[in-house]
Structure formats: structure tokens, C-alpha cells
Amino acid sequence: MRPYGTTSYFDAFKATMAYRLDDVADRITCPMLITEPANEAFWPGQSQQLYTMLTGPKTMAAFAASDGADLHCEPGGYGLRDLRVFNWLDEVLG
């Protein structure tokens, strides 16, 4: 709730509804890494939606239950997720 400046879960939830990328995603030009965990409970399908909207360099990193890295933010596979993120950064930043 703190990032949204709210004191209730409902107000925080309502505040997240104001965040939209459909009007600006096509203007993002920096390389983007989007993670897509299987069994996403909070925003299923939104990783793919964002990937489709982006017109610049983009990479999708999918995580499966068999990786132990499914669910929102890959809680069972931080090591694998971090490895993929840092490998992507190494590739993009050289």
C-alpha cells in the first residue's frame, strides 16, 4: 500500500487500476525483459499483452511449474529467475 500512498488494501487495489501502458507502450524504446510465470494469479495474460504492445527490442522469459518458478514473481525459483535476468542484462549491456 505504501507505493500507492494508501492505507487500505481496497484503495491500493483501486490505485493500481489507474496504471495503464496501452497509450505509451509503443513509445518505449529501451530493451525490455518481460517475465511470464505459469499460473500467474494476479495478472494472467498481461505479460503477453505487454510483449505484443512493445515495438522496441524485447525478450519474453517464460517460467514453468516444472522449473519451480511459476506463480506471481516466481517465488519458488528466485535463483533461476535471477540467473535469467542477469544473463539478459549481461547480453543487453555487454
trRosetta pair geometry for C-beta under 8 A, 3 or more apart (Angstrom, degrees):
i j d omega theta_ij theta_ji phi_ij phi_ji
1 4 6.0 -75 -162 50 45 100
1 6 4.7 -101 -166 77 96 85
1 7 6.4 102 155 -107 143 17
1 8 7.1 146 -127 54 141 17
1 9 6.8 -92 -73 -87 117 45
1 11 7.3 62 -142 78 107 96
1 12 4.3 -102 -109 -68 73 134
2 5 7.5 34 -173 -72 34 33
4 11 7.2 172 119 126 127 85
4 12 4.8 142 49 -127 146 72
4 15 3.9 124 -161 94 132 159
4 16 7.1 -71 -87 -51 142 70
5 15 7.7 155 49 -115 78 160
6 11 3.7 -176 -153 106 136 116
6 12 4.6 -157 62 -63 138 70
6 15 6.0 -151 -33 -19 133 139
7 11 6.9 32 46 46 51 142
8 11 4.5 89 62 8 92 103
8 12 6.9 -157 92 -6 48 85
9 12 5.7 -56 -150 37 33 112
9 13 6.3 36 152 -20 67 105
10 13 5.6 -54 -149 36 31 113
10 14 6.3 30 153 -17 66 105
11 14 5.6 -52 -145 38 33 111
11 15 6.3 39 153 -25 65 104
12 15 5.6 -52 -148 32 31 114
12 16 6.8 35 153 -23 62 100
13 16 6.0 -52 -156 27 32 111
13 17 7.3 40 147 -28 60 99
14 17 5.7 -46 -164 16 40 118
14 18 8.0 43 146 -22 61 94
15 18 6.1 -47 -170 18 45 112
15 19 8.0 43 141 -20 65 98
16 19 5.7 -48 -164 22 51 114
20 23 6.5 58 113 10 109 96
21 24 5.8 -88 -156 60 57 87
21 25 4.5 70 152 -59 100 101
21 50 6.2 29 81 -116 151 94
21 53 6.6 130 119 99 106 156
22 25 6.4 -23 -115 3 22 115
22 53 6.5 -117 -118 -122 56 148
24 27 5.3 -63 -167 39 64 112
24 28 7.0 77 139 -39 82 89
25 28 5.8 -40 -159 7 43 114
25 50 6.5 -154 -126 -148 138 68
25 53 3.7 32 109 132 152 121
25 54 5.6 -94 172 -75 100 57
25 55 7.8 120 130 -5 78 79
26 53 6.5 -99 -54 171 73 80
26 54 7.4 176 -94 -131 41 27
26 55 5.0 44 -145 -7 72 121
28 32 6.5 41 137 -51 133 132
28 54 5.9 -54 70 -127 117 93
28 55 7.9 140 61 39 71 72
28 56 5.7 -116 108 18 70 129
29 56 4.6 158 -139 -90 37 144
30 56 6.7 69 47 129 21 157
30 57 7.8 -68 150 54 30 99
31 56 7.0 -129 -86 134 36 110
31 57 4.2 -36 -105 94 78 118
31 58 7.1 177 -158 -79 58 35
31 59 7.4 21 -179 -2 99 100
31 92 4.8 -159 86 -139 159 132
32 54 5.8 -113 41 -132 146 160
32 56 6.9 100 -2 83 103 105
32 57 7.1 155 19 96 67 64
32 58 4.8 -11 63 -114 97 81
32 59 7.2 -173 94 30 55 65
33 58 7.8 165 -83 -159 28 58
33 59 5.1 -17 -112 68 70 103
33 61 6.2 18 -176 -9 98 117
33 85 6.5 141 117 -125 156 70
33 88 4.8 84 -94 139 142 159
33 89 8.0 -69 -18 -55 148 69
33 92 7.9 -116 -45 -30 109 146
34 47 5.1 146 158 -161 113 89
34 50 5.8 171 -118 91 145 120
34 51 5.3 -135 51 -71 157 94
34 58 6.7 9 -3 -171 110 104
34 59 7.2 175 25 87 70 51
34 60 5.3 -27 71 -110 100 65
34 61 7.0 174 84 24 45 74
35 47 6.7 -92 92 -122 40 137
35 61 5.0 -32 -109 73 63 102
35 63 6.6 10 -173 -11 98 116
35 74 6.8 -84 171 -25 142 121
35 81 6.7 25 -126 -143 145 106
35 84 7.9 115 -105 97 101 132
35 85 7.8 -33 -66 -75 119 99
36 40 7.4 -71 -165 -42 57 133
36 47 3.8 177 -96 111 90 158
36 48 6.7 66 -117 -49 138 75
36 51 7.9 -29 -58 -31 129 136
36 60 5.7 7 -5 -174 127 100
36 61 6.8 162 21 80 76 47
36 62 4.8 -32 75 -104 105 65
36 63 6.9 170 84 17 50 74
37 40 5.4 125 75 -70 86 85
37 62 7.9 145 -92 -163 23 51
37 63 4.4 -24 -110 65 68 114
37 69 6.5 -122 -121 135 103 73
37 70 5.0 132 177 -153 96 44
37 71 5.7 -55 144 57 142 24
37 72 6.5 -169 58 -84 141 21
37 73 7.4 -50 -15 21 150 17
37 74 5.2 -165 -88 -69 130 75
38 62 7.5 57 -45 -180 82 91
38 63 6.4 -125 4 96 78 63
38 64 5.1 46 -11 -129 137 45
38 65 5.3 -85 85 -32 136 79
38 70 4.0 -50 68 -123 87 116
38 71 7.9 -12 83 -31 60 41
39 65 6.3 66 -10 -70 128 106
39 70 4.5 61 35 159 112 122
39 71 5.3 -27 97 -73 109 57
40 43 6.0 -55 156 70 125 57
40 44 4.6 157 84 -92 99 63
40 45 7.7 -157 72 -4 132 43
40 46 7.7 -132 136 32 153 89
40 47 7.2 179 -54 -10 163 115
40 71 7.2 131 -96 -153 38 25
40 72 5.7 89 -143 -77 67 72
41 44 7.2 13 -106 -48 10 98
41 71 6.6 2 -9 -145 105 75
41 72 5.6 -78 38 -27 87 113
42 72 5.1 52 8 -93 110 145
43 46 4.0 -35 157 14 110 137
43 47 7.7 116 111 -31 105 71
43 72 7.7 96 25 -111 81 111
45 48 5.7 -59 -164 42 55 109
45 49 6.1 59 142 -26 80 105
46 49 5.1 -49 -142 36 42 117
46 50 6.2 43 159 -19 70 101
47 50 6.1 -57 -154 37 28 108
47 51 6.3 30 150 -20 63 109
47 60 6.9 108 153 -140 109 103
48 51 5.4 -52 -144 37 34 116
48 52 6.3 35 156 -20 66 105
48 60 7.6 35 -97 -124 61 143
49 52 5.9 -57 -152 35 29 111
49 53 6.5 24 154 -17 64 109
50 53 5.7 -59 -147 37 33 110
50 54 6.4 36 157 -27 67 103
51 54 6.1 -53 -150 25 28 111
51 58 5.9 154 -142 150 73 141
51 60 5.2 8 -108 -76 148 115
54 58 4.7 109 101 -64 142 145
57 92 7.9 146 124 -124 138 109
59 88 6.0 -166 77 -135 153 126
61 81 7.9 117 128 -137 136 68
61 84 5.0 125 -152 152 143 140
61 85 7.6 -114 17 -70 172 62
61 88 7.1 -90 -57 -51 132 142
63 67 5.3 -109 -164 64 75 145
63 69 3.9 -90 -170 108 126 106
63 70 5.9 -178 119 -84 95 47
63 74 5.3 -37 139 -100 175 115
63 77 6.4 -179 -162 69 130 145
63 80 7.2 127 -126 110 112 123
63 81 6.7 -14 -86 -85 145 92
64 67 4.8 109 59 -3 73 98
64 69 7.3 54 53 59 40 83
64 70 6.2 -26 164 -66 23 103
65 68 7.5 43 178 -76 41 26
65 70 4.2 -21 -81 -14 62 144
67 70 7.1 127 55 -37 91 73
67 77 5.5 28 130 -103 95 162
67 80 5.7 -167 172 128 112 169
68 76 4.5 -115 169 129 77 110
68 77 4.6 134 101 -70 78 103
68 80 7.2 126 70 4 91 140
69 74 4.1 2 -171 -150 86 107
69 76 6.0 -141 -87 78 36 78
69 77 2.6 -68 -84 49 90 149
69 80 4.9 -104 -58 73 144 129
69 81 5.7 164 -153 -50 131 94
70 74 7.2 60 -10 -114 3 63
70 76 7.2 2 42 42 60 118
70 77 7.8 72 -3 5 40 125
71 74 6.9 137 69 -98 71 24
71 75 5.7 -43 91 23 124 97
71 76 6.8 81 33 3 121 100
72 75 7.5 27 78 -22 60 102
74 77 4.8 -70 176 65 104 91
74 78 6.6 146 112 -78 99 43
74 80 7.2 -123 176 74 137 96
74 81 4.2 140 89 -61 155 139
75 78 7.2 -2 -153 -50 30 90
77 80 4.2 -31 174 39 108 115
77 81 5.5 114 111 -23 87 92
78 81 5.7 -60 -143 42 30 111
78 82 5.9 29 160 -19 67 109
79 82 5.9 -56 -145 38 25 109
79 83 6.3 30 154 -23 62 106
80 83 5.6 -52 -147 33 31 115
80 84 6.5 27 156 -14 64 105
81 84 6.0 -59 -152 38 30 107
81 85 6.2 28 153 -18 66 109
82 85 5.6 -55 -143 39 32 111
82 86 6.0 24 161 -12 68 109
83 86 6.2 -60 -143 42 24 103
83 87 6.1 25 157 -19 63 110
84 87 5.7 -53 -142 38 29 112
84 88 6.3 31 156 -20 63 106
85 88 5.8 -57 -152 36 28 111
85 89 6.4 28 151 -17 64 106
86 89 5.4 -48 -143 37 36 113
86 90 6.2 42 154 -23 65 103
87 90 5.6 -51 -147 34 31 114
87 91 6.4 30 153 -17 63 105
88 91 5.7 -56 -149 37 32 110
88 92 6.1 22 157 -13 67 111
89 92 5.9 -59 -138 43 29 104
89 93 5.5 1 172 6 69 118
90 93 6.6 -63 -124 52 18 91
90 94 7.7 61 175 -113 49 5
91 94 7.7 12 179 -70 20 44
